[in-house]
Amino acid sequence: MNTSFSYQLRVAACDRCGAPLEVNVAGGSFECRYCHAQNQIALRDEGLLAPPRQPVPEHERVARLRMQDGRPLLPPPSITHLMPAGRLEEWKVEEAIAVWNSARQELRAQPGSYDAAERIVFLSMVLVQHFSEGKEDKLRQRALLEGALDVVKLPRHRQIVRGFLARAAVRENDIQAAEAWLAPCDPASDDLQSDSAYRFTRAFIDTATGNFQRVLQVLGQNAQEVPIEDASDDVCAVFRANAWEKMGRADLAVHLLRERMGAGGGSGRQTIERVVHRYAQWHLCAMSYPQAAAGYAHIASEKAAQHVSGGIHKVFFPLGVLMAVVGALCLAAVPLGFLALDMGIEGFMGFGITGGTFLFMGLIFGGIGYAMKKSAEKAAWLRMHGVAGTGVVRDVSPTGVSINHVPQLRYTLEIRIPTRAPYNASTTALGRRADIGASIAVRVHPQNPNDFIMELD
C-alpha cells in the first residue's frame, strides 16, 4: 500500500498556484487540476551522491568533520527577513512559499546558482516544519521536498533533502520507502551537514526497526565520538541514549541525557522533550528520560535562583536578621544599664546609637535579603513546575539596580506557550543575558502567564 512518501509515487508543486499534485513517476508534462496551468517535470535523478574520491582513513575523515562542528544552522542572508525571530510566522508563510517557488524557477534557468539552492533547501526545511504542525499536510510537505530535490544539484543539498524524505517515510511506517530515499546517499562524506544528514536518518530508520546496535555504530557511543552538526545534536542525543537504554544500560542513558541537557541550553532541552513525546510509539528513553529530566531540573532550579539574586540573599537575609537582633539587644540594654550600672550619659547614648544603627541597618539588609530570597524561591519553583515555552526578546532596559557591580536588566519578551496566543511580559535578570530579537526558552506560571523566568542555564 502506498503512503504519502512512497518511493513509487511522484508529487510535484504546481508552478503557478503551488498546489501539490501526484504525477507520473517518469516525469513529463501535466495539467494542474486546480488552476489548469501546464507543468513540466523531469525524470527523478537516482544518481549516487558520493563523488569520486581517494579513500581517506576514517580517523582523518572524522577529524575533518570535527573542524566544521560548533556552527549553528542559520538561514541564508537573503531570507532572514522571513524569520525575524528565528521562526516562520503564520503571516509569512505565503511569502516564504513564493520565495521557494522563485528559487525553483531560478534553478531551472541557472542550475548552478548556489544562492538559489541554499534558499530552496532551507525554506523546504522550514516550510515542512510548518506544515507538520497542527493539521499535518503531508502531501504539501512531499511536494516541497521533492520539488527541491528535482532542481538542486550539489550532493550536500540533495543528501539533506533525501534525509528529510526518508525520515518522513519512517513516520508513515514505510521503511521500504525510507531505505529507497536514503540509498543513493553518501555514508562517508567529509562535509558535516551531509554526514549528519546521513547519520541522523540512518539512526532514525534503525530506531524504528529496533536495530539499536547500528544506532550506536552510526551516532557513536557518546557525544564525543562522532561530530554531529549543531542542529541535530539534541535529537541524535535522544536516539543514542534510547539505544543504550534498550540494550540494558539505562544508567548510561541517564548520564548521556543529563550531559546533553546541560550542554544544549533551554532550547535543546525543549527539543529533547518534544522528540520523546512526538515519537511516543517508540517509547524513547522511557526509563532514562524521566530520571534525567528530574535530576537536571533540580540543579537548574538552583541555577535559576542564582540568576535572579546572584546568591546575595544567602548573605543579606541572615546578616540582616543578626544585625537587627544585636541592635534590639543593645536598645533593650540601655534602660537596664542606665538604672543598674553607672554608665553615665555618654554610655547611655553610645548604647542607644549603636543599637539604633544596628537595628536600622538590619532591617534594611534583612528586607532586601528577604525580597531577594522570595524572588529566588519563585524562580526555582517556576523552573521546576512552570509551563515550557519560548520567548522572543523585544526590549532590554536597565532597572538602575546593581548587585556586586552587575547591573540588573529588565527584559520584555513576546511569550509563546501552547495554552494561549502570543503575548508580551517582562522580567528581570542580572547582566546582559540576551540581545533583542533572540529566542529564549522560558518557564511560565500555570495560573499567572505574566509570571515567568528565562531558562538561562
Sine and cosine of phi, psi and omega as CSV:
sin_phi,cos_phi,sin_psi,cos_psi,sin_omega,cos_omega
0.00,0.00,0.75,-0.66,0.00,-1.00
-0.97,0.24,0.58,-0.81,0.09,-1.00
-0.91,-0.41,0.00,-1.00,-0.03,-1.00
-0.88,0.47,-0.37,0.93,-0.04,-1.00
-0.87,-0.50,0.39,0.92,0.05,-1.00
-0.87,0.49,0.61,-0.80,-0.03,-1.00
-0.95,0.30,-0.38,0.92,-0.03,-1.00
-0.98,0.21,-0.15,0.99,0.02,-1.00
-0.98,-0.18,0.27,-0.96,0.10,-1.00
-0.70,-0.71,0.78,-0.63,0.00,-1.00
-0.82,-0.58,0.73,-0.69,-0.01,-1.00
-0.76,-0.65,0.46,-0.89,0.09,-1.00
-0.99,-0.10,0.77,-0.63,0.01,-1.00
-0.85,0.53,0.69,-0.73,-0.02,-1.00
-0.89,0.45,-0.52,0.86,-0.08,-1.00
-1.00,-0.02,-0.81,0.58,-0.12,-0.99
-0.97,-0.22,-0.21,0.98,0.04,-1.00
0.99,0.17,0.08,1.00,-0.02,-1.00
-0.91,0.42,0.66,-0.75,0.05,-1.00
-0.98,0.21,0.75,-0.66,-0.08,-1.00
-0.70,-0.72,0.67,-0.74,0.13,-0.99
-0.98,0.22,0.76,-0.65,-0.06,-1.00
-0.75,-0.67,0.08,-1.00,-0.01,-1.00
-0.91,0.41,0.72,-0.69,0.01,-1.00
-0.85,0.53,-0.55,0.84,-0.04,-1.00
-0.97,0.23,-0.07,1.00,-0.01,-1.00
1.00,0.09,-0.35,-0.94,-0.03,-1.00
0.95,-0.30,-0.30,-0.95,-0.03,-1.00
-0.99,-0.12,0.48,-0.88,0.06,-1.00
-0.44,-0.90,0.41,-0.91,0.01,-1.00
-0.97,-0.25,0.71,-0.70,0.06,-1.00
-0.94,0.34,0.79,-0.61,-0.03,-1.00
-0.98,0.21,-0.08,1.00,0.02,-1.00
-0.99,-0.15,-0.79,0.61,-0.05,-1.00
-0.94,-0.35,-0.05,1.00,0.06,-1.00
0.91,0.42,0.32,0.95,0.06,-1.00
-0.96,0.29,0.56,-0.83,0.07,-1.00
-1.00,0.07,0.76,-0.65,-0.03,-1.00
-0.83,-0.55,0.41,-0.91,0.04,-1.00
-0.77,-0.64,0.70,-0.71,0.00,-1.00
-0.68,-0.73,0.65,-0.76,-0.04,-1.00
-1.00,0.09,0.18,-0.98,0.08,-1.00
-0.91,0.42,0.63,-0.77,0.00,-1.00
-0.89,0.46,0.72,-0.69,0.01,-1.00
-0.99,0.17,0.90,-0.44,-0.02,-1.00
-0.97,-0.23,0.19,0.98,-0.07,-1.00
-0.90,0.43,0.52,-0.85,0.04,-1.00
-0.92,0.40,0.56,-0.83,-0.06,-1.00
-0.99,-0.11,-0.04,1.00,0.05,-1.00
-1.00,0.08,0.92,-0.39,-0.02,-1.00
-0.96,0.29,0.41,-0.91,0.08,-1.00
-0.87,0.49,0.75,-0.66,-0.03,-1.00
-0.32,-0.95,0.32,-0.95,0.07,-1.00
-0.97,0.25,0.64,-0.77,0.04,-1.00
-0.86,0.51,0.66,-0.75,0.01,-1.00
-0.85,-0.52,0.72,-0.70,0.06,-1.00
-0.81,0.58,0.62,-0.78,-0.09,-1.00
-0.85,0.52,-0.64,0.77,-0.02,-1.00
-0.90,0.43,-0.53,0.85,0.04,-1.00
-0.96,0.29,-0.64,0.77,0.03,-1.00
-0.89,0.45,-0.69,0.72,0.01,-1.00
-0.89,0.45,-0.61,0.79,0.04,-1.00
-0.89,0.45,-0.64,0.77,0.05,-1.00
-0.90,0.44,-0.66,0.75,0.01,-1.00
-0.90,0.43,-0.65,0.76,-0.04,-1.00
-0.89,0.46,-0.54,0.84,0.01,-1.00
-0.91,0.41,-0.36,0.93,-0.02,-1.00
-1.00,-0.08,-0.07,1.00,-0.10,-1.00
-0.98,0.20,0.22,-0.98,0.05,-1.00
0.99,0.11,0.32,0.95,0.00,-1.00
-0.88,-0.47,0.84,-0.54,0.01,-1.00
-0.93,0.37,0.45,-0.89,0.06,-1.00
-0.98,0.19,0.90,-0.43,-0.04,-1.00
-0.88,-0.48,0.53,-0.85,0.04,-1.00
-0.94,0.34,0.47,-0.88,0.12,-0.99
-0.83,0.56,0.59,-0.81,-0.06,-1.00
-0.80,0.60,-0.52,0.85,-0.08,-1.00
-0.95,0.32,-0.21,0.98,-0.01,-1.00
-0.84,-0.55,0.21,0.98,0.01,-1.00
-0.89,0.46,-0.45,0.89,0.00,-1.00
-0.91,0.42,-0.33,0.94,0.03,-1.00
-0.98,0.20,-0.34,0.94,-0.05,-1.00
-0.73,-0.68,0.90,0.44,-0.10,-0.99
-0.89,0.46,-0.43,0.90,0.00,-1.00
-0.93,-0.36,0.35,0.94,0.03,-1.00
1.00,0.08,0.07,1.00,0.04,-1.00
-0.55,-0.83,0.39,-0.92,-0.02,-1.00
-1.00,0.09,0.89,-0.45,0.02,-1.00
-0.99,0.17,0.42,-0.91,-0.03,-1.00
-0.83,0.56,-0.65,0.76,-0.07,-1.00
-0.96,0.26,-0.10,1.00,0.03,-1.00
-0.97,-0.25,-0.03,1.00,-0.11,-0.99
-0.89,0.45,-0.73,0.68,-0.03,-1.00
-0.89,0.47,-0.63,0.77,0.04,-1.00
-0.91,0.41,-0.64,0.77,0.01,-1.00
-0.89,0.45,-0.64,0.77,0.04,-1.00
-0.90,0.43,-0.64,0.77,0.02,-1.00
-0.90,0.44,-0.65,0.76,0.03,-1.00
-0.92,0.38,-0.62,0.78,0.07,-1.00
-0.86,0.52,-0.74,0.68,-0.03,-1.00
-0.92,0.40,-0.59,0.81,0.04,-1.00
-0.90,0.43,-0.66,0.75,0.04,-1.00
-0.90,0.43,-0.60,0.80,0.03,-1.00
-0.90,0.44,-0.70,0.71,0.01,-1.00
-0.90,0.44,-0.63,0.78,0.02,-1.00
-0.89,0.45,-0.64,0.76,-0.01,-1.00
-0.94,0.33,-0.49,0.87,0.08,-1.00
-0.93,0.38,-0.59,0.80,0.00,-1.00
-0.99,0.14,-0.57,0.82,-0.02,-1.00
-0.73,-0.68,0.99,0.13,-0.09,-1.00
-0.83,0.55,-0.37,0.93,-0.04,-1.00
-1.00,-0.03,0.15,0.99,-0.04,-1.00
-0.95,0.31,0.97,-0.24,-0.03,-1.00
-0.91,0.41,-0.67,0.74,-0.03,-1.00
-0.88,0.47,-0.68,0.74,0.02,-1.00
-0.91,0.42,-0.62,0.78,0.03,-1.00
-0.90,0.43,-0.67,0.75,0.04,-1.00
-0.88,0.47,-0.66,0.75,-0.02,-1.00
-0.90,0.43,-0.74,0.67,-0.11,-0.99
-0.94,0.35,-0.58,0.82,0.01,-1.00
-0.93,0.37,-0.73,0.69,-0.02,-1.00
-0.90,0.43,-0.70,0.72,0.00,-1.00
-0.91,0.41,-0.56,0.83,0.06,-1.00
-0.88,0.48,-0.70,0.71,0.01,-1.00
-0.89,0.46,-0.71,0.70,-0.05,-1.00
-0.92,0.38,-0.69,0.72,-0.02,-1.00
-0.94,0.35,-0.59,0.81,0.07,-1.00
-0.89,0.46,-0.66,0.75,0.07,-1.00
-0.87,0.50,-0.68,0.73,0.00,-1.00
-0.89,0.47,-0.71,0.70,-0.06,-1.00
-0.99,0.16,0.04,1.00,0.10,-0.99
-0.99,-0.15,-0.12,0.99,0.00,-1.00
-1.00,-0.05,0.48,-0.88,0.02,-1.00
0.91,0.42,-0.80,-0.60,0.05,-1.00
-0.99,0.16,0.98,-0.20,-0.15,-0.99
-0.91,0.40,0.77,-0.64,0.03,-1.00
-0.95,-0.31,1.00,0.05,-0.12,-0.99
-0.94,0.34,-0.61,0.79,-0.01,-1.00
-0.91,0.41,-0.60,0.80,0.05,-1.00
-0.92,0.40,-0.65,0.76,0.05,-1.00
-0.87,0.50,-0.71,0.70,-0.02,-1.00
-0.88,0.47,-0.68,0.73,-0.02,-1.00
-0.90,0.43,-0.63,0.77,0.02,-1.00
-0.91,0.42,-0.73,0.68,-0.04,-1.00
-0.93,0.36,-0.72,0.69,-0.03,-1.00
-0.94,0.33,-0.52,0.86,0.08,-1.00
-0.89,0.45,-0.63,0.78,0.06,-1.00
-0.93,0.36,-0.67,0.74,-0.02,-1.00
-0.88,0.47,-0.53,0.85,-0.02,-1.00
-0.93,0.37,-0.40,0.92,-0.13,-0.99
-0.90,-0.44,-0.34,0.94,-0.01,-1.00
-0.99,0.15,0.52,-0.85,-0.10,-1.00
-0.89,-0.46,-0.49,0.87,-0.05,-1.00
-0.92,0.39,0.68,-0.73,0.02,-1.00
-0.82,0.58,-0.62,0.79,0.00,-1.00
-0.88,0.47,-0.73,0.68,0.01,-1.00
-0.89,0.46,-0.69,0.72,-0.04,-1.00
-0.92,0.39,-0.60,0.80,-0.01,-1.00
-0.93,0.37,-0.64,0.77,0.04,-1.00
-0.87,0.49,-0.73,0.68,-0.04,-1.00
-0.93,0.38,-0.67,0.74,0.03,-1.00
-0.89,0.46,-0.58,0.82,0.07,-1.00
-0.88,0.48,-0.69,0.73,0.05,-1.00
-0.88,0.48,-0.69,0.72,0.00,-1.00
-0.90,0.43,-0.65,0.76,0.00,-1.00
-0.90,0.43,-0.70,0.71,-0.01,-1.00
-0.92,0.39,-0.58,0.82,0.07,-1.00
-0.90,0.44,-0.62,0.79,0.04,-1.00
-0.90,0.43,-0.63,0.78,0.05,-1.00
-0.87,0.49,-0.67,0.74,0.01,-1.00
-0.89,0.45,-0.35,0.94,0.08,-1.00
-1.00,-0.04,0.12,0.99,-0.06,-1.00
0.88,0.47,0.45,0.89,0.02,-1.00
-0.96,-0.27,0.98,0.20,-0.07,-1.00
-0.92,0.39,-0.58,0.82,0.02,-1.00
-0.87,0.50,-0.70,0.72,0.03,-1.00
-0.91,0.41,-0.64,0.77,0.00,-1.00
-0.86,0.51,-0.70,0.71,0.02,-1.00
-0.91,0.42,-0.58,0.81,0.01,-1.00
-0.93,0.37,-0.65,0.76,0.04,-1.00
-0.90,0.43,-0.60,0.80,-0.06,-1.00
-0.99,0.14,-0.39,0.92,-0.17,-0.99
-0.78,0.63,-0.70,0.71,-0.03,-1.00
-0.97,0.25,-0.12,0.99,-0.13,-0.99
-0.95,0.31,0.41,-0.91,-0.07,-1.00
-1.00,0.03,0.91,-0.41,0.00,-1.00
-0.99,0.13,-0.04,1.00,-0.08,-1.00
-0.70,-0.72,0.68,0.73,0.00,-1.00
-0.95,0.31,0.48,-0.88,0.11,-0.99
-0.98,-0.21,0.25,0.97,0.14,-0.99
-0.97,-0.22,0.80,-0.59,-0.14,-0.99
-0.89,0.45,-0.66,0.75,0.01,-1.00
-0.89,0.46,-0.70,0.72,0.02,-1.00
-0.90,0.44,-0.73,0.69,-0.03,-1.00
-0.90,0.45,-0.67,0.74,0.01,-1.00
-0.92,0.40,-0.61,0.79,0.05,-1.00
-0.87,0.49,-0.66,0.75,0.02,-1.00
-0.92,0.38,-0.75,0.66,-0.06,-1.00
-0.88,0.47,-0.73,0.68,0.01,-1.00
-0.85,0.53,-0.73,0.68,-0.05,-1.00
-0.93,0.37,-0.68,0.73,0.03,-1.00
-0.87,0.49,-0.70,0.72,0.02,-1.00
-0.91,0.41,-0.57,0.82,0.02,-1.00
-0.89,0.45,-0.75,0.67,0.02,-1.00
-0.89,0.45,-0.71,0.70,-0.06,-1.00
-0.94,0.35,-0.49,0.87,0.10,-0.99
-0.92,0.40,-0.67,0.74,0.00,-1.00
-0.90,0.43,-0.54,0.84,-0.05,-1.00
-0.99,-0.10,-0.06,1.00,0.05,-1.00
0.99,0.12,0.30,0.95,0.02,-1.00
-1.00,-0.03,0.97,0.26,-0.14,-0.99
-0.96,0.27,-0.44,0.90,0.06,-1.00
-0.89,0.45,-0.66,0.75,-0.01,-1.00
-0.95,0.31,-0.49,0.87,0.09,-1.00
-0.84,0.54,-0.70,0.71,-0.01,-1.00
-0.95,0.32,-0.52,0.86,0.05,-1.00
-0.91,0.42,-0.64,0.77,-0.09,-1.00
-1.00,0.09,-0.54,0.84,-0.02,-1.00
-0.99,-0.10,-0.23,0.97,-0.09,-1.00
1.00,0.01,0.40,-0.92,-0.04,-1.00
-0.98,0.20,-0.28,0.96,0.08,-1.00
-0.50,-0.86,0.06,-1.00,-0.09,-1.00
-0.94,0.34,-0.31,0.95,-0.06,-1.00
-1.00,0.00,-0.33,0.94,-0.14,-0.99
-0.94,0.35,-0.66,0.75,-0.06,-1.00
-0.77,-0.64,0.80,-0.60,0.05,-1.00
-0.94,0.33,0.71,-0.71,0.07,-1.00
-0.82,-0.57,0.64,-0.77,0.02,-1.00
-0.85,0.52,0.50,-0.87,-0.10,-0.99
-0.82,0.57,-0.63,0.78,-0.07,-1.00
-0.90,0.43,-0.36,0.93,-0.04,-1.00
-0.93,-0.36,0.01,1.00,-0.06,-1.00
-0.83,0.55,-0.73,0.68,-0.12,-0.99
-0.94,0.35,-0.73,0.68,-0.02,-1.00
-0.92,0.39,-0.61,0.79,0.03,-1.00
-0.93,0.37,-0.53,0.85,0.07,-1.00
-0.88,0.47,-0.61,0.79,0.03,-1.00
-0.91,0.42,-0.73,0.69,-0.03,-1.00
-0.92,0.40,-0.57,0.82,0.04,-1.00
-0.91,0.41,-0.76,0.65,0.00,-1.00
-0.89,0.45,-0.64,0.77,0.02,-1.00
-0.88,0.47,-0.64,0.76,0.02,-1.00
-0.88,0.48,-0.69,0.72,0.03,-1.00
-0.89,0.45,-0.68,0.74,0.00,-1.00
-0.89,0.46,-0.70,0.71,-0.02,-1.00
-0.92,0.39,-0.36,0.93,0.03,-1.00
-1.00,-0.10,0.22,0.98,0.13,-0.99
1.00,-0.09,0.14,0.99,-0.02,-1.00
-0.90,-0.44,0.89,0.45,0.01,-1.00
-0.89,0.45,-0.52,0.86,0.01,-1.00
-0.89,0.46,-0.67,0.74,0.03,-1.00
-0.93,0.36,-0.58,0.81,0.04,-1.00
-0.88,0.47,-0.68,0.74,0.04,-1.00
-0.87,0.49,-0.70,0.71,0.00,-1.00
-0.87,0.49,-0.72,0.70,-0.04,-1.00
-0.92,0.40,-0.62,0.78,0.01,-1.00
-0.92,0.39,-0.69,0.72,0.01,-1.00
-0.91,0.42,-0.59,0.80,0.05,-1.00
-0.88,0.48,-0.70,0.71,-0.01,-1.00
-0.95,0.32,-0.59,0.81,0.03,-1.00
-0.87,0.49,-0.58,0.82,0.04,-1.00
-0.97,0.26,-0.60,0.80,-0.08,-1.00
-0.99,0.15,-0.50,0.86,-0.14,-0.99
-1.00,0.06,-0.14,0.99,-0.01,-1.00
0.95,0.30,-0.08,-1.00,-0.06,-1.00
-0.88,0.47,-0.68,0.73,0.00,-1.00
-0.91,0.40,-0.59,0.81,0.04,-1.00
-0.91,0.42,-0.66,0.75,0.02,-1.00
-0.91,0.42,-0.60,0.80,0.04,-1.00
-0.92,0.38,-0.59,0.81,0.07,-1.00
-0.89,0.45,-0.71,0.71,0.03,-1.00
-0.85,0.53,-0.71,0.70,0.00,-1.00
-0.89,0.45,-0.68,0.73,0.01,-1.00
-0.89,0.46,-0.67,0.74,-0.01,-1.00
-0.89,0.46,-0.72,0.70,-0.01,-1.00
-0.86,0.51,-0.68,0.74,-0.05,-1.00
-0.98,0.18,-0.55,0.83,-0.04,-1.00
-0.92,0.40,-0.60,0.80,-0.02,-1.00
-0.95,-0.30,0.75,0.66,-0.04,-1.00
-0.86,0.51,-0.47,0.88,-0.02,-1.00
-0.91,0.41,-0.32,0.95,0.02,-1.00
-1.00,-0.06,-0.11,0.99,0.00,-1.00
0.80,0.60,0.76,0.65,-0.03,-1.00
-0.90,0.43,0.80,-0.60,0.11,-0.99
0.76,0.65,0.70,0.72,-0.10,-1.00
-0.85,0.52,-0.61,0.80,0.03,-1.00
-1.00,-0.04,-0.66,0.75,-0.17,-0.99
-0.98,0.21,-0.58,0.82,-0.06,-1.00
-0.90,0.43,-0.74,0.67,0.02,-1.00
-0.85,0.53,-0.64,0.77,0.01,-1.00
-0.91,0.40,-0.72,0.69,-0.03,-1.00
-0.90,0.43,-0.68,0.74,-0.03,-1.00
-0.91,0.41,-0.68,0.74,0.00,-1.00
-0.91,0.41,-0.69,0.72,0.00,-1.00
-0.90,0.44,-0.67,0.74,-0.01,-1.00
-0.95,0.32,-0.58,0.81,-0.02,-1.00
-0.87,0.49,-0.60,0.80,0.01,-1.00
-0.90,0.44,-0.72,0.70,0.03,-1.00
-0.90,0.43,-0.68,0.73,-0.04,-1.00
-0.91,0.41,-0.54,0.84,0.02,-1.00
-0.91,0.42,-0.60,0.80,0.06,-1.00
-0.91,0.40,-0.63,0.77,0.03,-1.00
-0.92,0.39,-0.61,0.79,0.01,-1.00
-0.89,0.47,-0.68,0.74,0.05,-1.00
-0.89,0.46,-0.63,0.77,0.01,-1.00
-0.90,0.44,-0.64,0.77,-0.01,-1.00
-0.90,0.43,-0.53,0.85,-0.04,-1.00
-0.97,0.23,-0.72,0.70,-0.13,-0.99
-0.94,-0.34,-0.19,0.98,-0.08,-1.00
0.94,0.35,0.18,0.98,-0.03,-1.00
0.98,0.18,0.03,1.00,-0.06,-1.00
-0.91,0.41,-0.51,0.86,-0.03,-1.00
-0.88,0.47,-0.43,0.90,0.02,-1.00
-0.93,0.37,-0.35,0.94,0.04,-1.00
-0.98,-0.17,-0.75,0.66,-0.11,-0.99
-0.89,0.46,-0.71,0.71,-0.11,-0.99
-0.92,0.40,-0.81,0.59,0.03,-1.00
-0.90,0.43,-0.57,0.82,0.03,-1.00
-0.91,0.42,-0.66,0.75,0.03,-1.00
-0.89,0.45,-0.68,0.73,0.03,-1.00
-0.88,0.47,-0.71,0.70,-0.01,-1.00
-0.88,0.48,-0.71,0.70,-0.01,-1.00
-0.90,0.43,-0.63,0.77,0.01,-1.00
-0.91,0.42,-0.65,0.76,0.02,-1.00
-0.90,0.43,-0.72,0.69,0.02,-1.00
-0.87,0.49,-0.70,0.72,0.01,-1.00
-0.88,0.47,-0.69,0.73,0.01,-1.00
-0.90,0.45,-0.64,0.77,0.03,-1.00
-0.90,0.43,-0.66,0.76,0.03,-1.00
-0.88,0.47,-0.70,0.71,0.00,-1.00
-0.92,0.40,-0.61,0.79,0.03,-1.00
-0.92,0.39,-0.49,0.87,-0.04,-1.00
-0.98,0.18,-0.25,0.97,-0.07,-1.00
-0.88,0.48,-0.82,0.57,-0.01,-1.00
-0.90,0.43,-0.58,0.82,0.01,-1.00
-0.90,0.44,-0.70,0.71,0.00,-1.00
-0.93,0.38,-0.58,0.82,-0.03,-1.00
-0.93,0.38,-0.59,0.81,-0.04,-1.00
-1.00,0.09,-0.69,0.72,-0.12,-0.99
-1.00,0.00,-0.43,0.90,-0.05,-1.00
-0.88,-0.48,0.51,-0.86,0.00,-1.00
-1.00,-0.02,0.95,0.33,-0.06,-1.00
-0.98,0.20,-0.48,0.88,-0.10,-1.00
0.99,0.12,0.15,-0.99,-0.06,-1.00
-0.92,0.39,-0.55,0.84,0.01,-1.00
-0.91,0.42,-0.70,0.72,0.02,-1.00
-0.91,0.42,-0.64,0.77,0.04,-1.00
-0.86,0.51,-0.74,0.67,-0.01,-1.00
-0.92,0.38,-0.60,0.80,0.02,-1.00
-0.88,0.47,-0.72,0.69,0.04,-1.00
-0.89,0.46,-0.65,0.76,-0.03,-1.00
-0.92,0.40,-0.71,0.70,0.00,-1.00
-0.91,0.42,-0.69,0.72,0.01,-1.00
-0.88,0.48,-0.74,0.68,-0.01,-1.00
-0.89,0.46,-0.69,0.72,0.01,-1.00
-0.90,0.44,-0.66,0.75,0.01,-1.00
-0.90,0.44,-0.74,0.68,0.00,-1.00
-0.89,0.46,-0.66,0.75,0.00,-1.00
-0.91,0.42,-0.71,0.71,-0.01,-1.00
-0.89,0.46,-0.75,0.66,0.00,-1.00
-0.92,0.40,-0.58,0.82,0.03,-1.00
-0.89,0.45,-0.66,0.75,0.03,-1.00
-0.91,0.42,-0.62,0.78,0.02,-1.00
-0.91,0.40,-0.80,0.60,-0.01,-1.00
-0.88,0.47,-0.69,0.72,-0.01,-1.00
-0.90,0.43,-0.65,0.76,0.01,-1.00
-0.90,0.43,-0.71,0.70,0.04,-1.00
-0.89,0.45,-0.72,0.70,0.00,-1.00
-0.88,0.48,-0.65,0.76,0.00,-1.00
-0.91,0.42,-0.70,0.72,0.02,-1.00
-0.88,0.47,-0.67,0.74,0.01,-1.00
-0.94,0.35,-0.57,0.82,0.04,-1.00
-0.89,0.45,-0.70,0.72,0.02,-1.00
-0.90,0.43,-0.63,0.77,0.03,-1.00
-0.90,0.44,-0.66,0.75,0.02,-1.00
-0.91,0.41,-0.65,0.76,0.02,-1.00
-0.91,0.42,-0.64,0.77,0.03,-1.00
-0.90,0.43,-0.67,0.74,0.02,-1.00
-0.89,0.46,-0.66,0.75,0.02,-1.00
-0.90,0.44,-0.65,0.76,0.00,-1.00
-0.91,0.40,-0.70,0.72,0.00,-1.00
-0.88,0.47,-0.63,0.78,0.00,-1.00
-0.90,0.43,-0.55,0.84,-0.01,-1.00
-0.99,0.14,-0.64,0.77,-0.20,-0.98
-0.86,-0.50,-0.08,1.00,-0.05,-1.00
-0.94,0.33,0.38,-0.93,0.05,-1.00
-0.97,0.24,0.78,-0.63,-0.01,-1.00
-0.95,0.31,0.68,-0.73,0.04,-1.00
-0.38,-0.93,-0.15,-0.99,0.06,-1.00
-0.80,-0.61,0.46,-0.89,0.04,-1.00
-0.70,-0.71,0.64,-0.77,0.08,-1.00
-0.96,-0.27,0.83,-0.56,-0.05,-1.00
-0.93,0.36,0.87,-0.50,0.01,-1.00
-0.97,-0.22,-0.44,0.90,-0.01,-1.00
-0.38,-0.92,0.56,-0.83,0.09,-1.00
-0.73,-0.69,0.82,-0.57,-0.03,-1.00
-0.61,-0.79,0.50,-0.87,0.00,-1.00
-0.96,0.29,0.52,-0.85,0.08,-1.00
-1.00,-0.10,-0.22,0.98,-0.06,-1.00
1.00,0.01,0.00,1.00,-0.01,-1.00
-0.96,-0.28,0.64,-0.77,0.10,-1.00
-0.76,-0.65,0.61,-0.80,0.06,-1.00
-0.81,-0.59,0.87,-0.50,-0.07,-1.00
0.82,0.57,0.63,0.78,0.02,-1.00
0.93,0.37,0.22,0.97,0.08,-1.00
-0.97,-0.24,0.86,-0.50,-0.06,-1.00
-0.95,0.32,0.61,-0.79,0.12,-0.99
-1.00,-0.02,0.78,-0.63,-0.05,-1.00
-0.90,-0.44,0.51,-0.86,0.08,-1.00
-0.98,-0.17,0.80,-0.59,-0.01,-1.00
-0.94,-0.34,0.79,-0.62,0.13,-0.99
-0.96,-0.29,0.84,-0.54,-0.07,-1.00
-0.86,-0.52,0.49,-0.87,0.22,-0.98
-1.00,-0.02,0.93,-0.36,-0.13,-0.99
-1.00,-0.03,0.66,-0.75,0.09,-1.00
-0.79,-0.62,0.89,-0.46,0.10,-0.99
-0.75,-0.66,0.37,-0.93,-0.11,-0.99
-0.88,0.47,-0.41,0.91,-0.18,-0.98
-1.00,0.01,-0.09,1.00,-0.03,-1.00
-0.38,-0.93,0.18,-0.98,0.01,-1.00
-0.94,0.34,0.35,-0.94,0.02,-1.00
-0.84,0.54,0.60,-0.80,0.00,-1.00
-0.50,-0.87,0.29,-0.96,0.01,-1.00
-0.98,-0.17,0.63,-0.78,0.07,-1.00
-0.46,-0.89,0.34,-0.94,-0.07,-1.00
-0.82,-0.57,0.45,-0.89,0.10,-1.00
-0.49,-0.87,0.13,-0.99,0.02,-1.00
-0.87,-0.49,0.43,-0.90,0.06,-1.00
-0.41,-0.91,0.42,-0.91,0.01,-1.00
-0.99,0.15,0.77,-0.63,0.09,-1.00
0.99,0.15,0.19,-0.98,0.02,-1.00
-0.99,0.17,0.98,-0.20,-0.09,-1.00
-0.99,-0.13,-0.39,0.92,-0.02,-1.00
-0.31,-0.95,0.42,-0.91,0.01,-1.00
-0.99,-0.16,0.30,-0.95,0.03,-1.00
-0.87,0.49,0.73,-0.68,-0.03,-1.00
0.99,-0.12,-0.24,0.97,-0.02,-1.00
-0.95,0.30,0.54,-0.84,0.07,-1.00
-0.98,-0.19,0.79,-0.62,-0.11,-0.99
-0.76,-0.65,0.61,-0.79,0.14,-0.99
-0.95,0.31,0.65,-0.76,-0.01,-1.00
-0.75,-0.66,0.31,-0.95,0.14,-0.99
-0.83,-0.56,0.82,-0.57,-0.14,-0.99
-0.91,-0.41,0.66,-0.76,0.03,-1.00
-0.88,0.48,0.74,-0.67,-0.07,-1.00
-0.87,0.49,-0.53,0.85,-0.03,-1.00
-0.98,-0.20,-0.41,0.91,-0.03,-1.00
-0.84,-0.54,1.00,-0.07,-0.11,-0.99
-0.90,0.43,-0.30,0.95,0.03,-1.00
-0.99,0.13,-0.10,1.00,0.00,-1.00
-0.98,-0.20,0.93,-0.36,-0.07,-1.00
-0.47,-0.88,0.24,-0.97,0.15,-0.99
-0.76,-0.65,0.42,-0.91,0.12,-0.99
-1.00,0.00,0.70,-0.72,0.06,-1.00
-0.99,0.16,0.99,-0.12,-0.09,-1.00
-0.98,-0.22,0.00,1.00,0.00,-1.00
-1.00,0.07,0.00,0.00,0.00,0.00
